[in-house]
Amino acid sequence: MSTESPVRSPVSTGARPVRRVGRARAAWRRSRVVVVPLGLLVLLAVGLALAAPRTTRDALAPTSVAPAGSRALAQVLQAEGITVREARTFATATAAVGGGASTTLLVTAPVLLDPDRLREVGRLVAAGTDLVLVAPDAVVLDSLRLPLQVAGVDPATERTPGCDAPDAVAAGRTRAGGNLYAPGAGAGGTPTVCFGGSYARVEAAGGGTVTVLGQRDVLTNQHVDQGGAAALALRTLGARPTLVWYLPSPTDVADGGAAPLSSLVPRWVLPSAVLLLLAGLALAPWRGRRLGRLVPEPLPVVVRSVESVEGRARLYARAGARERAARALRSAALRRLRVLVRLDATAPAHDVADAVAWATGRPATELRALLLPAEPADEAALVRLAVELDALEAQLRGRPT
């Protein structure tokens, strides 16, 4: 007894993969016109983003290219072998300082630090960190227990050092001013005050130093190349191998210093929002329409066009709107006459009257009086207008074109 092996149809074995491949190729051919340009744009954007320099516009930031920024000074310091580390939070700044013996900490806005953080900065100075403060106020000086006091404010001008501090003497005549400082009561040795009080230096007990700059111009891109500002800034910030550039901000609050926004919201807001969301989800299926194919429905009543015209005419007659009725008659007549005389659909009435006069031989003044807007004197004049417009159109249609 012989058995025949089943023969598989080629359609059943290979047709489906072939169809899938064909559909995929067709989809790729349709979409590649859009996908390929978009992919190239994405690659170009990524390449430009990676190649673009990391710059900002923030004041006194070491990456800022703005006139009030400090990118020029930071780049010179890095070229001299100084490691510049930017810090935007107090935690990042203190972590970057580390042991502190080989680090200078620059605080660009010490007035934004609370007393607890200022005391932490004081402990870093006692451990050997050099500290540079820009325009500190009396609260900052008292919190750090510096032997300095605020002595006033002066406009920025070029001044001579007037002291024997090595950095100030090396800078020579330079731009100074802003907040002025004078020796006062506090811990530490006798401060050295230069440039009329715009620059002060205090030797700390732990080996670190505190330098106070009364104005920020000496650090900015706009003024760093004027006079001895570059020498003063480089010697002040480049004394240690590492410089931590701390930029305090009002948003950098201490842990527990500000309540979260959720604590300001009443307790009933979240349950109410959840309840409203659930109610909306329950209401959507009930009020939502079921989408499907359009189903044609026969009209319940068929209204003849003549009935619509008569109904509108009765409304015009009841309201006594002869001008509106005449405007409707003229507008419809002009629309048809423009087609007959082969004018543009926006041609004015007097051009249509001239063209019709040339085609019919009738006086242009007569046709302008007929086609230009004017209110009929009475209902008889309105009827005559309708008859004359109909006769004019009939006359024009009867001529050979």
LINTAJO-V722409 format. One record per residue. N is the residue number from 1. PHI is phi as a letter, one per 20 degrees, with the letter a starting at -180 (none if undefined). PSI is psi in radians with two decimals (* if undefined). OMEGA is omega as a letter, one per 40 degrees, with the letter a starting at -180 (* if undefined). Layout:
BEGIN
N_PHI_PSI_OMEGA + N_PHI_PSI_OMEGA
END
This chain:
BEGIN
1_none_2.09_a + 2_e_2.49_i + 3_d_2.44_i + 4_d_2.26_i + 5_f_2.41_a + 6_f_2.42_i + 7_e_2.11_a + 8_e_2.43_i + 9_f_2.38_i + 10_f_-0.41_i + 11_f_-0.67_a + 12_f_-0.47_a + 13_e_-0.77_a + 14_d_-0.06_a + 15_f_-0.70_a + 16_f_-0.87_i + 17_g_-0.66_i + 18_f_-0.73_i + 19_f_-0.74_i + 20_f_-0.78_i + 21_f_-0.71_i + 22_f_-0.73_i + 23_f_-0.69_i + 24_f_-0.73_i + 25_f_-0.70_i + 26_f_-0.72_i + 27_f_-0.67_i + 28_f_-0.70_i + 29_f_-0.64_i + 30_f_-0.65_a + 31_e_-0.21_a + 32_f_-0.41_i + 33_f_-0.54_a + 34_e_-0.71_a + 35_f_-0.74_a + 36_f_-0.86_i + 37_f_-0.69_i + 38_f_-0.71_i + 39_f_-0.71_i + 40_f_-0.69_i + 41_f_-0.71_i + 42_f_-0.78_i + 43_f_-0.70_i + 44_f_-0.75_i + 45_f_-0.73_i + 46_f_-0.74_i + 47_f_-0.74_i + 48_f_-0.67_i + 49_f_-0.67_i + 50_f_-0.57_a + 51_e_-0.33_a + 52_f_2.46_i + 53_f_2.56_a + 54_e_1.50_a + 55_c_2.76_i + 56_c_-3.06_i + 57_c_0.26_a + 58_f_2.57_i + 59_f_2.36_i + 60_m_0.26_i + 61_e_2.46_a + 62_f_-0.17_i + 63_d_0.12_a + 64_e_2.29_i + 65_e_0.05_i + 66_f_2.80_i + 67_g_-0.59_i + 68_e_0.02_i + 69_e_-3.10_a + 70_c_0.51_a + 71_f_-0.63_a + 72_f_-0.79_i + 73_f_-0.74_a + 74_f_-0.68_i + 75_f_-0.66_i + 76_f_-0.73_i + 77_f_-0.75_i + 78_f_-0.64_i + 79_f_-0.47_i + 80_e_0.07_i + 81_n_0.12_i + 82_e_2.29_i + 83_e_2.04_a + 84_d_2.10_i + 85_d_2.05_i + 86_e_2.39_i + 87_c_2.26_i + 88_d_-0.19_i + 89_c_2.75_a + 90_f_-0.65_i + 91_f_-0.73_i + 92_f_-0.69_a + 93_f_-0.82_a + 94_f_-0.61_i + 95_f_-0.62_i + 96_f_-0.52_i + 97_f_-0.73_i + 98_m_-2.26_i + 99_f_-0.63_i + 100_n_-0.25_a + 101_f_-0.43_a + 102_d_0.52_a + 103_c_2.50_i + 104_d_2.26_i + 105_d_2.05_i + 106_d_2.16_i + 107_d_1.92_a + 108_f_-0.39_a + 109_b_1.26_a + 110_f_-0.33_a + 111_f_-0.26_i + 112_e_-0.07_a + 113_e_2.44_i + 114_e_2.92_a + 115_g_-0.64_i + 116_f_-0.74_i + 117_f_-0.62_i + 118_f_-0.66_i + 119_f_-0.62_i + 120_f_-0.68_i + 121_f_-0.69_i + 122_f_-0.64_i + 123_f_-0.59_i + 124_f_-0.69_i + 125_f_-0.69_i + 126_f_-0.42_i + 127_e_-0.01_i + 128_o_0.08_a + 129_e_2.37_i + 130_f_2.37_a + 131_c_2.32_i + 132_c_2.13_a + 133_d_2.41_i + 134_d_1.99_i + 135_l_0.96_i + 136_f_2.72_i + 137_d_-3.05_a + 138_f_-0.59_i + 139_f_-0.73_i + 140_f_-0.76_a + 141_f_-0.71_i + 142_f_-0.69_a + 143_f_-0.60_i + 144_e_-0.08_i + 145_l_0.78_i + 146_e_2.51_i + 147_f_0.93_a + 148_c_2.73_i + 149_b_2.64_i + 150_f_2.24_a + 151_d_0.15_i + 152_p_-2.95_a + 153_c_2.37_i + 154_c_2.63_i + 155_f_2.69_a + 156_f_2.15_i + 157_b_2.92_i + 158_f_2.30_a + 159_c_2.76_i + 160_e_2.74_a + 161_g_-0.92_a + 162_m_0.43_i + 163_b_3.10_a + 164_d_0.32_i + 165_f_2.30_a + 166_g_-0.73_a + 167_f_-0.74_a + 168_f_-0.69_i + 169_f_-0.69_i + 170_f_-0.57_i + 171_f_-0.61_a + 172_m_-2.58_a + 173_f_2.16_a + 174_b_3.01_a + 175_f_2.26_a + 176_b_2.90_a + 177_q_-2.72_a + 178_m_-2.37_i + 179_f_2.38_i + 180_d_2.55_a + 181_c_2.68_i + 182_c_2.75_i + 183_g_2.49_i + 184_b_-3.00_a + 185_f_2.41_i + 186_r_3.08_a + 187_f_2.81_i + 188_n_-3.13_a + 189_e_-2.98_a + 190_f_2.20_a + 191_f_2.70_i + 192_d_2.10_a + 193_d_2.26_a + 194_c_2.93_i + 195_l_0.77_i + 196_m_0.31_i + 197_o_-0.02_a + 198_e_-0.21_a + 199_c_2.26_i + 200_b_2.58_a + 201_c_2.31_a + 202_c_2.29_i + 203_e_2.12_i + 204_e_2.82_a + 205_f_-0.54_a + 206_e_0.08_i + 207_o_-0.27_i + 208_e_2.95_i + 209_c_2.68_i + 210_d_2.09_i + 211_d_2.29_a + 212_d_2.16_i + 213_d_2.15_a + 214_f_-0.36_i + 215_b_2.65_a + 216_e_-0.13_a + 217_g_-0.53_a + 218_f_-0.30_a + 219_d_-0.14_a + 220_e_2.74_i + 221_f_-0.55_a + 222_f_-0.60_a + 223_d_-0.03_a + 224_f_-0.40_a + 225_e_0.20_a + 226_d_2.23_i + 227_m_-2.36_a + 228_d_0.38_a + 229_f_-0.71_a + 230_f_-0.75_i + 231_f_-0.74_a + 232_f_-0.77_a + 233_f_-0.76_a + 234_f_-0.72_i + 235_f_-0.58_a + 236_f_-0.75_a + 237_e_-0.28_a + 238_d_0.35_a + 239_f_-0.43_a + 240_d_2.77_a + 241_f_-0.43_a + 242_c_2.36_i + 243_c_2.08_i + 244_e_2.00_a + 245_e_1.71_a + 246_e_2.19_i + 247_d_1.55_i + 248_f_2.69_i + 249_b_2.74_i + 250_f_-0.41_a + 251_e_-0.20_a + 252_e_1.37_a + 253_e_2.73_i + 254_f_2.79_i + 255_f_2.18_a + 256_m_0.04_a + 257_e_-0.35_a + 258_c_2.44_i + 259_f_2.49_i + 260_f_2.74_a + 261_f_-0.52_a + 262_f_-0.49_i + 263_f_-0.30_i + 264_e_-0.15_a + 265_e_2.34_i + 266_g_2.68_a + 267_f_-0.49_a + 268_f_-0.14_a + 269_f_-0.84_a + 270_f_-0.85_i + 271_f_-0.64_i + 272_f_-0.71_i + 273_f_-0.71_i + 274_f_-0.71_i + 275_f_-0.75_i + 276_f_-0.65_i + 277_f_-0.78_i + 278_f_-0.69_i + 279_f_-0.69_i + 280_f_-0.70_i + 281_f_-0.61_i + 282_f_-0.54_a + 283_f_-0.49_a + 284_f_-0.83_i + 285_f_-0.52_a + 286_f_-0.76_a + 287_e_-0.27_a + 288_f_2.61_i + 289_e_2.49_i + 290_e_2.11_a + 291_e_2.44_i + 292_a_-3.02_a + 293_f_2.68_a + 294_f_2.38_a + 295_d_2.03_i + 296_f_2.46_i + 297_c_2.40_i + 298_f_2.49_i + 299_f_2.44_a + 300_f_-0.53_a + 301_c_2.40_i + 302_d_2.06_a + 303_d_2.21_i + 304_f_2.62_a + 305_f_-0.59_a + 306_f_-0.55_i + 307_f_-0.65_i + 308_f_-0.71_i + 309_f_-0.78_a + 310_f_-0.66_i + 311_f_-0.74_i + 312_f_-0.65_i + 313_f_-0.71_i + 314_f_-0.63_i + 315_f_-0.75_i + 316_f_-0.75_a + 317_f_-0.69_a + 318_f_-0.63_a + 319_e_-0.15_a + 320_m_0.52_a + 321_e_1.19_i + 322_f_-0.70_a + 323_f_-0.74_i + 324_f_-0.67_i + 325_f_-0.73_i + 326_f_-0.66_i + 327_f_-0.67_i + 328_f_-0.71_i + 329_f_-0.80_a + 330_f_-0.70_a + 331_f_-0.76_i + 332_f_-0.70_i + 333_f_-0.74_i + 334_f_-0.67_a + 335_f_-0.70_i + 336_f_-0.65_a + 337_f_-0.62_i + 338_g_-0.68_i + 339_f_-0.69_a + 340_f_-0.63_a + 341_e_0.12_i + 342_m_0.89_i + 343_d_2.85_i + 344_f_2.69_a + 345_f_-0.29_i + 346_d_0.17_a + 347_f_2.34_a + 348_f_2.93_a + 349_f_-0.65_a + 350_f_-0.55_i + 351_f_-0.68_i + 352_f_-0.70_i + 353_f_-0.73_i + 354_f_-0.73_a + 355_f_-0.70_i + 356_f_-0.67_i + 357_f_-0.70_i + 358_f_-0.59_a + 359_f_-0.58_a + 360_d_-0.34_a + 361_n_0.09_i + 362_e_2.72_a + 363_f_2.42_a + 364_f_-0.60_i + 365_f_-0.66_i + 366_f_-0.74_a + 367_f_-0.59_i + 368_f_-0.70_i + 369_f_-0.51_i + 370_f_-0.66_a + 371_e_-0.43_a + 372_f_2.58_a + 373_f_2.28_i + 374_b_2.42_a + 375_f_2.24_i + 376_f_2.56_a + 377_f_-0.65_a + 378_b_-3.06_a + 379_f_-0.56_i + 380_f_-0.69_i + 381_f_-0.60_i + 382_f_-0.68_i + 383_f_-0.74_i + 384_f_-0.70_i + 385_g_-0.79_i + 386_f_-0.71_a + 387_f_-0.76_a + 388_f_-0.69_i + 389_f_-0.70_i + 390_f_-0.69_i + 391_f_-0.69_i + 392_f_-0.75_i + 393_f_-0.67_i + 394_f_-0.70_i + 395_f_-0.75_a + 396_f_-0.62_i + 397_f_-0.44_a + 398_f_-0.21_a + 399_e_2.55_i + 400_f_2.48_i + 401_d_*_*
END
